[in-house]
């Protein structure tokens, strides 16, 4: 079996899609048998560093191409590498039309789409509908995403849309039996992790900031740490200044995985009250550290976060955010239960789901 994995990017960025597609690469390589090959092609990556690839490839050399954002190069290498492949796994809807066109020269090729979230929560163009309907399977990260796709194209064959929940890097999972609670000393220390871009304003950073004055009335020492960066950071800093929260809200910038793990370990509550999470990989990363999560009752987040491991609020409701913070502090969630919830989405479970979906 020869497999080609297509991605917008794999190693150039640390966004959720890149992280989950690296898990796809790792799972495909681990499940590959003797003589099987796994190749990958990333539109936005440049030349790949073998040291970054090695932990995800199980030592399999397969062809790996970064197209440096060249769409012509991406199309050329999709046809070149796809010609000798048995199946193509497309990591984003925007790339699916290329695979659909390729299927006309290789009619027997099976191709799959990974459907993440907001990119498929909309009406589809003519070419997208054609490409989707010919896909062998559509791997939806959540039931919500599956329902949205069927809503916008009822002619999709329902049995071809299967749920493959996201996973997280195994390195984020705390060892069983280890204490999962690290006291921050701030009480409470609230953490949010995401890109701070205008396009991602729906993630609710501003509502978290706006809720902090109410949180401070009950917990004067409360702190909000924001990890990430982007073109919306200036607006958020201005909001912090307007609300006189400079001593309460701290911007940590973009951090590496080791620093991110320390941020998770040091917080008391992880919060991302987003309106459009297809799944919410960061919730899993926080839960892998035994931390309760605050999420919005929207998108795919309620399929990950429940009342046993956190709290759900209505999107944009700052009063509910403040109440939820108080509830999580007064009624701490059992870190062992949180850890068990994270284990349900750990890499071995993800690999089983993926193997089953590809084998159908």
N, C-alpha and C positions, 0 to 999 in steps of 0.2 A: 504494500500500500504506500503510495506516494501522496503526501498532503502538502498543499500550499496554503499558508496563512497570510492574508492580506490585512494591513492595518494602516490607519492614518499615521500613527507613530507608536513606537515601542520603547525606545530608550532615550529619545530626545527630551521627553517631558515626563512629569510626574502626575499628570491628571488621572482621573479615575479610569478612563477608557484605556489609556496606555497601561495602567497597572493591571487591569483585568485581562487585557490581551496578552500580557506577559504570562499570566497564569494559564491562559489557553495554550501558549507555546510550551510551557513546562509540562502541562498535562498531556499534550499530544506527543511530546518526546518521550515521556515516561511510559506511555501506553504503546509506543511503537515497538513492533517485534523485530526479529532478526531480518535484515534486508529491507525494512521499511525506511522511508526517508521523509523528513519534515523540513520544508523550506519556508522562508518567510520574506515578505516584501513590505517595506514601510514607506509611505509616500513622503513624509516630512523628515524622516531621519536622514542623516548624512552617512558617512562610512561608519560601520559598526565596530565597536571596541570588543574584541573577543573575550576580554575579561568580564564585560557586562553580560555577554550572551551565555557564557559557560554555566552559571547557576540555573539557567532556565532550559538548557538544551541537553542535559545529561550526557555531555560529551559528544553528541551527534553533530557532525560537521555541517549538515545540510546547507544549501545555498542561502545566503542572507544578503539582501540588497536594500540599501537606503537610497531613495531617489532624490534627496535634496530638494524636495518640493516641486520637482518637475513632473507634471502630469503626463507629458509625452513619454518620459522614461518609465513612469509607473505603468502605463498602458503596454509599452513594449515588453517590459519584464513580466507582466502578468501573462501575456501571450507566450513568452519564451519559457517561463517556468511552468505555466499551466499546461503546456503541450505534453509534458511527460508526467503529469499528475493524474491521480485517480479522483481526487476531490479537492475542492477549494473552499476554504472557510473565510468568509468576508467579514472583517471586523467592524464595518460601518456601512450604513445604507448608501452614503454618497459614492461608494466605490462599487456598488452592486451592478450598476449598468454596464461597467467594463466586463464583469464576469458574465453577464447575460449575453453580451455581444460575442465573447469568447466561446460561449456554449454553442454557437452556430457552427463554428469550425471544429469543435469537439463535442458532438451531440451526446455522447455517453458520459460526459463529465457530470459528477454530482456536485452541486454547490449549496452552501449553507450561509445564512446570515446571522450575525450576532446583533440582536435588537436591544439597545441599551436603555433608551428612554425618550427624551423629548424629540430626538431626531425622527422618531416614527409616530409621534403623537400629533399628527397633522394629515390633511389630505395629501394624497400621493399624486405625483405627475404621471403622465401616460407611460413614460419609459420606466419609472419606478414600479408602477403596477405590473407591467409586463415582467420585469425582472423578479419581483416578489412572487408572483404566481407560478413561476417556473422553478423557484428554489426548492430543493429537496426537503429541507427543514429550515424553519426560522427559530433560532434559539433565543427565547425571550428571557430577560433577567428577572422578570416578575410577572405575576398574573395580571397586574394592572397594565403593564405594557402590552401583554397579549390581548387584553380586552380593547385597548385603544387601537391596536392595529386592525382588529376585526371591525371595530366601529368605523374606521376610515376606509376600509375596503372589505365589505361583507362577502365579496366573492373569493377571498382567500380561503383555501381549504383548511378548516379548523384543525384537523388532525396533524397538519404539518407545522403548526405553531406549538412548540413544546417549551416547558419552563426549565431553564438551567440557571439556578440562582448564582449570583456572584460569590466569589471567595476573596480571601485576603492572603497576603504574603505569610507563609508559615512562621517566619521570623517574628511576627507580631504576637504570636500566641504565647502567653505566659505558661511556664511548666506547671503541670498538674500538681496540686498540693502546695504550690508556692503562694504566699500571701499576695492577694490581688489588689489590695488597697494600700496606696501610698499617700499618707496624709500630706496635703499641700502646705499646711500651716497658714493659709490665708482665710479659708472658710467663708463661703465656698469659692473655689476657684473653678470658673466656667471656661471651657475650651471650645473654640470653633476652628475647624480646619477646612479650607477651600480656596479656590482661586478667587481673587477679589477683582473680578472684571465686571464691566457694565452689562455684558451679556448674561452674567450669572447673578444679577441683582435679585432674582427671584429666590435665592437661597436664604434670604432672611437675615443677613448681617445687620441691616439697619434696624429691624424690629428687635433684635437682641440688644443692641445698643440703647434703643429707646426704652426698653424694659428695665434697664439697669437702675435708674433712679428709684423705681418701686422696689427692686431687690435690695437696694442699699438701705431703705427704711427699716427692713427687717434684719439685714445683715450688713452693717456698716463697713465691714472689712472685706466684702465681696470683691472679686476681681474677675474681669473678662479678658482672656487672652485670645488674640486672633492670629492664627498661623496661615500664611499665604500672602500672595501679592498680586497686583494687577492694576489695570487702569481705573478701577473704581476706588482705589485706596484713598486718594485725595478727598473724595466726597465723604467717605466714611470718617476720615480724620476731622474734617470740618464739622461733621455731625457731633463727634465726640467733644470738640471744642465748644460748639453751641450749647451743649448740655452740661458743660463744665465737668466732664468725666475724665480729664487727663490723668488723674491719679488712680482711676479705676479700670480703664480700658487700655490695653497694651497691645501693640502690633509687633509680632515676633518676626514677620517677614517669611520668606521661603526657607525651609530647613530641610536637611537631609533625613534619611530614614532613621538614623540613630537618634538624632535630636527630636524627631517627631515621636519616636517611641518614648522618649523621656517626657515629652509634653503630655502624652496620654497618661503616663504613670503618675504624673504630678497633679493632674486635675481631679476635681471631685465630681464634676458633671461634664459630659460632652453634649454640646447643643448645636443643632443645625435645623432650624424650623423652616425648611425649604418647601416650596410649593410644587416643584417639578422634579423630584428625585425619582429616577427610574427604579433605583434600588437603594443606593446609599452605602457605598463601600466604607466610608469613614465611620459609620455606625459600627460596623463589624470590627474595625481596627480598635475602636474605643472599647467595645465589649470584650475583645481579646485581652484587654488589660483589666477586666473586671469593673469597668466604669459604666454607670447608668447613662442613658441617652435621652435627650429631649428632642423630639421631632414633631413636625407638623402632620396633622391627619390629612395627608394629601399624597398623590402619586403612589409609588411603591413603598414608601417608608413604613407604613403600618404592617407590611409583610415582614419587616425586620425587627422593628421596635414595638414592644407591647408593654402593658402595665407592669408585668413582672420584672422587666429589665429597664424600665424607664417611664417616660410620660409622653403623651400626645396632646398637642394643642391645635386650635384652629389657626390656619396661616394668617399672619399679620396681627394677631391679637396679643398685644403687649401685656394686658392684664393677665391673660392665661399663662403667658410665659413666666411672669413673676410668681404666680400661684404654683406653677409646676416646679420651679426652682425650690420654693419653700417646701413643697411636698416631698421632693427628692432628698432634701436635707433632714426633714423631720421624720421621714419614713424611708430610711436607706434601703435600697434594693440589695438583696443577697448577692454578693460578688460571685459566689459559687454558682448560683442560678444564672447569672449573667455569663459566666464562663461557659456553662453548659449550652446556653443559647448560641454563643459564638461557635462552639464546636459543631453545631448543626450545619454551619456554613463553611467549615474548615476545608482545607484543600483536598483531603481524601474524599469527602462527600461531594465536592465539586467535580472531582475526576470521575466518580461513579456516575453522576448525572450526565456529564458530557459524553462519556463512553456509551451510555445507554442511548442518548439522543442521536449520536452519530451512527450507532449500530442498527437503528430502526429502519 
